[in-house]
Amino acid sequence: MSKRGRLDDVVVIGVGCSKFGERYDKSYEDLAVEAFEECLKDAGISREDIEAAWLGTFFPGFGGGMAGSSLADAIKIYGKPITRVENYCATGMEAFRNAVFAVAAGVYDIALALGVEKLKDRQSRGLPRIDWHPLLIKGNTAPGVFALPAVRYMHKYGIDRKPLARVAVKNHRNGAKNPKAHFQKTITEEDALSAPMVAYPFGLFDCCPVTDGAACALIARKEVARELKKDYIKILGIGLAVTSARPQFKPDFEYIGFPATRLAAEQAYSMAGIKPDDVDFAEVHDCFTWTEISNYEDLGFAEKGQGWKLIMEGETEIGGRIPVNPSGGLKSFGHPIGASGLRMIYEVVNQLRGRVEKERQVKIRNGIGLAHNLGGPGSVACVTILGTE
């Protein structure tokens, strides 16, 4: 894995994000335009300046197999290459990664990464049917799949559901301060613990919502950003790792974390030339409350089996040692699959710029933020590290 050289010249010059939630009155195209117009204004460029785009969508609702032309029609960019990508729930950050490396390679000066999903109009039927082992298809829902390692973790380290409830309380509190978040209310620990059970140990408030939304970022060469006199954000490192989609058949799989996250984080830290302790704050993939706790460990913020202590001791609160999900996370901001990774980029960029609501602003010590997108479930992860100049 290369060090930072290839990304030294690549920066984020603009970000945008739609309101997340139940957007029944908006189409895929409407959501994409909402995020794109904010991003374009933030970057201070015209749509004609964009030389290529990557679109992240998980479900084929956005123009089906013609997703590239659908985005072209929506945001009025014609005659340019537009590529649709998909990588489970890490789709949004996969779009960002492709745009970053295209600019880093010197092919384009300015590229767009946009993720969008409209899930509230889609009937919930569990995870998409995949040609897996027949034993794995039964009960193949997202809560059921993530509940298995959560139970294993709780048993191995002797904890109850309280740390999970604390994650829910924290992220609802943060989301209530975020005008673009899906959920705009706080909850108590008792609310979380007494909520209807979905798949033990996950109650209703342990699960992120099904959401409509879009987010995007404009990536450019540093020289272009300087010409525009933009307060750009540097891309310090990106790591992507894919592991087995069938870990149940791997004897070395511990069932208490996600190797893909650990590997992607190692790549990103190496490329950035930093350590976990250098990170000021993080946006992580908290599709379920226990997943956030596992991410603390897989990203190097805590030793294995000790992540639950971070939430119990308040270290991941906005004013804590390592704030996690000051946006509200997937838990409160929402999880439109193709958009989530780019929504994290949106939050990290604006936190580093000091442009979020005052009550959500974290303390910036080193000028470094981390975004983590997980999918698969758990078999693919992407970690992006961003920083100020």
C-alpha positions as CSV (number, residue, x, y, z in Angstrom):
1,M,0.0,0.0,0.0
2,S,1.3,3.4,-1.0
3,K,1.8,6.1,1.5
4,R,0.2,9.5,1.0
5,G,1.9,10.6,-2.2
6,R,-0.9,9.8,-4.6
7,L,-3.5,11.7,-2.6
8,D,-1.5,14.8,-1.7
9,D,-2.9,16.7,-4.6
10,V,-6.6,15.8,-4.1
11,V,-9.1,17.7,-2.0
12,V,-12.8,18.1,-1.3
13,I,-14.1,21.5,-2.5
14,G,-17.8,21.1,-1.9
15,V,-20.4,18.9,-0.2
16,G,-24.2,18.7,-0.2
17,C,-26.9,16.7,1.5
18,S,-30.6,16.5,1.3
19,K,-32.9,16.4,4.2
20,F,-33.1,12.7,5.2
21,G,-36.4,11.1,6.2
22,E,-39.7,9.9,4.8
23,R,-39.6,12.0,1.6
24,Y,-42.8,10.6,-0.1
25,D,-43.2,13.9,-2.0
26,K,-39.8,13.7,-3.6
27,S,-38.5,11.4,-6.3
28,Y,-35.0,10.0,-6.7
29,E,-34.2,12.8,-9.0
30,D,-35.6,15.4,-6.6
31,L,-33.3,14.1,-3.8
32,A,-30.3,14.0,-6.0
33,V,-30.9,17.6,-7.2
34,E,-31.4,18.8,-3.6
35,A,-28.0,17.5,-2.5
36,F,-26.3,18.5,-5.8
37,E,-27.4,22.1,-5.8
38,E,-26.1,22.6,-2.2
39,C,-22.8,21.0,-3.2
40,L,-22.4,23.1,-6.4
41,K,-23.1,26.3,-4.4
42,D,-20.6,25.2,-1.7
43,A,-17.9,24.6,-4.3
44,G,-18.5,27.8,-6.1
45,I,-18.3,26.2,-9.6
46,S,-20.7,25.6,-12.4
47,R,-22.0,22.2,-13.5
48,E,-20.0,22.6,-16.7
49,D,-16.8,22.5,-14.7
50,I,-17.5,18.9,-13.6
51,E,-15.6,16.4,-15.9
52,A,-16.9,13.1,-14.6
53,A,-19.3,11.6,-12.0
54,W,-19.8,8.5,-9.9
55,L,-23.3,7.6,-8.8
56,G,-23.8,5.3,-5.8
57,T,-27.2,3.5,-5.6
58,F,-28.0,0.1,-4.1
59,F,-31.5,-0.5,-5.4
60,P,-32.2,0.0,-9.2
61,G,-35.0,2.5,-8.7
62,F,-32.9,5.4,-10.0
63,G,-33.4,4.8,-13.7
64,G,-32.8,1.1,-13.3
65,G,-30.0,-0.1,-15.6
66,M,-29.7,3.5,-17.0
67,A,-28.6,5.1,-13.8
68,G,-25.9,7.2,-15.5
69,S,-28.3,8.8,-17.9
70,S,-30.9,9.3,-15.2
71,L,-28.4,11.3,-13.1
72,A,-27.4,13.3,-16.2
73,D,-31.0,14.3,-16.7
74,A,-31.5,15.1,-13.0
75,I,-28.5,17.4,-12.6
76,K,-28.2,18.5,-16.2
77,I,-24.7,17.2,-16.9
78,Y,-24.5,15.8,-20.4
79,G,-21.7,14.4,-22.5
80,K,-19.6,13.5,-19.5
81,P,-18.8,10.0,-18.1
82,I,-21.1,8.9,-15.3
83,T,-20.5,5.5,-13.7
84,R,-22.9,3.8,-11.3
85,V,-21.3,1.8,-8.5
86,E,-22.6,-0.5,-5.8
87,N,-20.9,-2.2,-2.9
88,Y,-23.5,-3.2,-0.4
89,C,-24.1,-0.5,2.3
90,A,-20.6,0.9,1.5
91,T,-21.9,2.1,-1.9
92,G,-21.7,5.8,-1.1
93,M,-18.1,5.8,0.0
94,E,-17.2,3.5,-2.9
95,A,-18.5,6.3,-5.3
96,F,-16.4,8.8,-3.4
97,R,-13.3,6.6,-3.5
98,N,-13.6,6.1,-7.3
99,A,-13.9,9.9,-7.9
100,V,-10.9,10.5,-5.6
101,F,-8.7,8.1,-7.4
102,A,-9.7,9.4,-10.8
103,V,-8.6,12.9,-9.9
104,A,-5.5,11.5,-8.2
105,A,-4.6,9.7,-11.4
106,G,-4.6,13.0,-13.2
107,V,-7.5,12.0,-15.5
108,Y,-9.8,14.8,-14.3
109,D,-9.5,18.1,-12.5
110,I,-12.9,18.0,-10.9
111,A,-15.2,15.0,-10.3
112,L,-18.5,14.4,-8.6
113,A,-19.5,11.6,-6.2
114,L,-23.2,11.4,-5.5
115,G,-25.2,8.8,-3.6
116,V,-29.0,8.6,-3.5
117,E,-31.6,6.1,-2.3
118,K,-35.4,6.2,-2.0
119,L,-36.4,3.4,0.4
120,K,-39.7,4.4,1.9
121,D,-41.6,3.7,-1.2
122,R,-40.1,0.2,-1.3
123,Q,-41.7,-2.8,0.5
124,S,-39.5,-4.2,3.3
125,R,-38.6,-7.8,2.5
126,G,-35.4,-8.3,4.4
127,L,-32.0,-8.4,2.6
128,P,-32.0,-9.0,-1.2
129,R,-32.1,-12.7,-2.2
130,I,-28.6,-13.9,-2.9
131,D,-27.4,-17.3,-4.0
132,W,-26.0,-18.3,-0.7
133,H,-26.0,-21.5,1.2
134,P,-29.7,-22.5,1.8
135,L,-29.1,-22.5,5.6
136,L,-28.1,-18.9,5.5
137,I,-31.1,-17.7,3.5
138,K,-33.5,-18.4,6.4
139,G,-34.1,-15.4,8.6
140,N,-31.8,-13.4,6.4
141,T,-32.8,-9.9,7.6
142,A,-30.4,-7.2,8.6
143,P,-31.3,-7.2,12.3
144,G,-31.0,-11.0,12.4
145,V,-27.6,-11.1,10.7
146,F,-26.1,-8.4,13.0
147,A,-27.7,-9.8,16.1
148,L,-25.6,-12.9,15.9
149,P,-22.2,-11.3,16.5
150,A,-23.8,-8.9,19.0
151,V,-25.0,-11.8,21.1
152,R,-21.6,-13.5,20.8
153,Y,-19.9,-10.3,21.9
154,M,-22.2,-9.8,24.9
155,H,-21.6,-13.4,26.0
156,K,-17.8,-13.3,25.6
157,Y,-17.4,-10.0,27.5
158,G,-20.2,-10.3,30.0
159,I,-22.2,-7.2,29.2
160,D,-25.9,-6.5,29.1
161,R,-28.0,-4.3,26.8
162,K,-27.2,-1.1,28.6
163,P,-24.2,-0.1,26.5
164,L,-26.4,-0.6,23.4
165,A,-29.1,1.6,24.9
166,R,-26.5,4.3,25.6
167,V,-25.4,4.4,22.0
168,A,-29.1,4.9,21.0
169,V,-29.5,7.7,23.5
170,K,-26.4,9.5,22.4
171,N,-27.1,9.3,18.7
172,H,-30.8,10.4,19.2
173,R,-29.5,13.3,21.3
174,N,-27.1,14.3,18.5
175,G,-29.7,13.8,15.8
176,A,-32.2,16.0,17.6
177,K,-29.7,18.9,17.1
178,N,-29.3,18.2,13.4
179,P,-32.0,19.7,11.2
180,K,-31.3,17.3,8.3
181,A,-31.6,14.1,10.4
182,H,-34.4,11.7,9.9
183,F,-35.2,11.4,13.7
184,Q,-35.6,14.7,15.5
185,K,-36.3,13.5,19.1
186,T,-34.4,12.4,22.1
187,I,-35.0,9.2,23.9
188,T,-34.1,7.8,27.4
189,E,-32.2,4.7,28.3
190,E,-35.5,3.2,29.6
191,D,-37.1,4.0,26.2
192,A,-34.4,2.0,24.5
193,L,-34.4,-0.9,26.9
194,S,-38.2,-1.3,27.0
195,A,-38.9,-0.9,23.2
196,P,-40.3,-3.8,21.3
197,M,-37.8,-6.5,20.5
198,V,-36.8,-6.9,16.8
199,A,-34.0,-9.5,17.0
200,Y,-32.4,-10.0,20.3
201,P,-30.5,-8.0,21.6
202,F,-31.8,-5.4,19.2
203,G,-35.0,-3.5,20.2
204,L,-36.7,-1.0,18.1
205,F,-34.3,1.9,19.1
206,D,-31.2,-0.3,18.4
207,C,-32.0,-0.3,14.7
208,C,-31.4,2.5,12.2
209,P,-34.4,3.7,10.1
210,V,-35.2,3.0,6.5
211,T,-34.7,6.4,4.9
212,D,-34.9,8.5,1.7
213,G,-32.0,10.8,1.0
214,A,-29.0,11.9,-1.1
215,A,-25.5,13.3,-0.5
216,C,-22.6,14.3,-2.6
217,A,-19.1,15.7,-2.8
218,L,-17.0,17.5,-5.3
219,I,-13.4,16.4,-5.6
220,A,-10.7,18.5,-7.3
221,R,-6.9,18.9,-7.6
222,K,-5.5,21.2,-4.9
223,E,-4.3,23.6,-7.6
224,V,-7.8,24.1,-8.8
225,A,-9.1,24.6,-5.3
226,R,-6.5,27.3,-4.7
227,E,-7.5,29.0,-7.9
228,L,-11.1,29.0,-6.6
229,K,-9.8,30.3,-3.2
230,K,-11.8,27.5,-1.5
231,D,-11.4,26.4,2.1
232,Y,-10.8,22.9,0.9
233,I,-10.4,19.7,3.0
234,K,-7.6,17.3,2.3
235,I,-8.0,13.6,1.6
236,L,-5.4,12.0,3.8
237,G,-6.2,8.4,3.2
238,I,-8.7,5.9,1.9
239,G,-8.8,2.1,2.6
240,L,-11.2,-0.4,1.2
241,A,-11.3,-4.1,2.2
242,V,-13.5,-7.0,1.2
243,T,-13.7,-10.2,3.1
244,S,-15.8,-13.3,2.9
245,A,-19.6,-12.9,2.6
246,R,-19.9,-16.3,4.2
247,P,-17.9,-16.0,7.4
248,Q,-20.0,-18.7,9.0
249,F,-17.9,-21.2,7.1
250,K,-14.5,-19.7,8.1
251,P,-13.1,-21.4,11.3
252,D,-11.0,-18.3,12.1
253,F,-14.0,-15.9,12.1
254,E,-14.5,-14.8,15.8
255,Y,-18.0,-13.5,15.3
256,I,-17.3,-10.4,17.5
257,G,-16.1,-7.9,15.0
258,F,-15.5,-7.2,11.3
259,P,-12.1,-7.9,9.8
260,A,-13.0,-5.8,6.8
261,T,-13.1,-2.7,9.0
262,R,-9.8,-3.5,10.6
263,L,-8.1,-4.0,7.3
264,A,-9.6,-0.9,5.7
265,A,-8.6,1.2,8.7
266,E,-5.1,-0.1,8.6
267,Q,-4.8,0.9,4.9
268,A,-6.3,4.4,5.6
269,Y,-4.1,5.0,8.6
270,S,-1.0,3.9,6.7
271,M,-1.8,6.1,3.7
272,A,-2.5,9.1,6.0
273,G,0.6,8.4,8.1
274,I,-1.4,8.7,11.3
275,K,-2.5,6.6,14.3
276,P,-6.1,6.2,15.7
277,D,-5.2,8.5,18.6
278,D,-4.6,11.3,16.1
279,V,-8.3,11.3,15.0
280,D,-10.3,14.1,16.5
281,F,-13.8,12.5,15.8
282,A,-15.4,9.9,13.6
283,E,-18.6,9.2,11.7
284,V,-19.0,5.4,11.8
285,H,-21.5,2.9,10.4
286,D,-24.0,2.3,13.2
287,C,-26.6,0.4,11.4
288,F,-27.3,-1.2,14.8
289,T,-26.2,0.1,18.2
290,W,-23.8,-2.8,18.9
291,T,-22.2,-2.2,15.5
292,E,-21.0,1.2,16.7
293,I,-19.4,-0.4,19.7
294,S,-17.7,-3.0,17.5
295,N,-16.5,-0.2,15.3
296,Y,-14.7,1.5,18.2
297,E,-12.5,-1.6,18.5
298,D,-12.1,-2.3,14.8
299,L,-11.0,1.3,14.1
300,G,-8.5,1.2,16.9
301,F,-10.2,3.6,19.4
302,A,-10.4,0.8,22.0
303,E,-8.9,-2.6,22.7
304,K,-10.9,-5.7,21.7
305,G,-13.6,-6.3,24.2
306,Q,-13.3,-2.8,25.7
307,G,-15.3,-0.7,23.2
308,W,-18.5,-0.8,25.4
309,K,-16.6,1.1,28.1
310,L,-16.2,4.1,25.8
311,I,-19.9,4.7,25.6
312,M,-20.5,3.9,29.2
313,E,-17.8,6.4,30.3
314,G,-19.0,9.2,27.9
315,E,-15.8,9.2,25.8
316,T,-17.7,9.1,22.5
317,E,-20.0,12.0,23.4
318,I,-19.6,15.3,21.5
319,G,-17.5,16.6,24.4
320,G,-15.7,13.3,25.0
321,R,-12.2,12.1,24.1
322,I,-13.2,10.7,20.7
323,P,-16.7,12.0,19.6
324,V,-18.4,9.4,17.4
325,N,-21.4,10.2,15.2
326,P,-22.0,13.8,16.2
327,S,-24.4,13.9,13.2
328,G,-26.7,11.4,14.9
329,G,-25.2,8.5,12.9
330,L,-27.3,6.1,10.8
331,K,-29.3,5.6,13.9
332,S,-30.8,9.1,13.8
333,F,-29.7,10.7,10.6
334,G,-31.0,7.7,8.7
335,H,-29.6,5.1,6.2
336,P,-30.5,5.6,2.6
337,I,-28.0,2.9,1.5
338,G,-26.3,4.5,-1.5
339,A,-26.1,7.9,0.2
340,S,-24.9,7.0,3.7
341,G,-21.1,7.0,3.0
342,L,-21.3,10.4,1.3
343,R,-23.4,11.8,4.1
344,M,-20.6,10.8,6.4
345,I,-18.1,12.7,4.2
346,Y,-20.5,15.7,4.3
347,E,-20.5,15.7,8.1
348,V,-16.8,15.2,8.5
349,V,-16.0,18.0,6.0
350,N,-18.4,20.5,7.7
351,Q,-17.1,19.6,11.2
352,L,-13.5,20.2,10.1
353,R,-14.7,23.6,8.6
354,G,-16.6,24.5,11.8
355,R,-19.8,24.8,9.9
356,V,-22.2,22.6,11.8
357,E,-24.7,23.7,14.5
358,K,-22.9,25.1,17.5
359,E,-24.2,22.4,19.9
360,R,-23.0,19.7,17.6
361,Q,-19.5,21.1,16.9
362,V,-16.7,18.8,18.2
363,K,-13.4,20.1,19.4
364,I,-10.8,20.0,16.6
365,R,-7.3,19.3,18.0
366,N,-5.3,17.8,15.1
367,G,-7.6,18.7,12.2
368,I,-8.4,15.1,11.4
369,G,-11.7,13.4,11.0
370,L,-12.6,9.8,10.0
371,A,-15.6,8.3,8.1
372,H,-16.3,4.6,8.1
373,N,-18.8,2.8,5.8
374,L,-19.7,-0.9,6.3
375,G,-21.6,-3.4,4.2
376,G,-21.9,-6.9,3.2
377,P,-23.2,-7.3,6.0
378,G,-19.7,-6.8,7.5
379,S,-17.8,-8.2,4.5
380,V,-16.9,-4.9,2.9
381,A,-15.7,-1.7,4.6
382,C,-14.3,1.6,3.5
383,V,-12.5,4.1,5.7
384,T,-11.7,7.6,4.7
385,I,-9.5,10.1,6.6
386,L,-9.9,13.8,6.0
387,G,-7.9,16.7,7.3
388,T,-7.4,20.5,7.3
389,E,-4.5,22.1,5.6
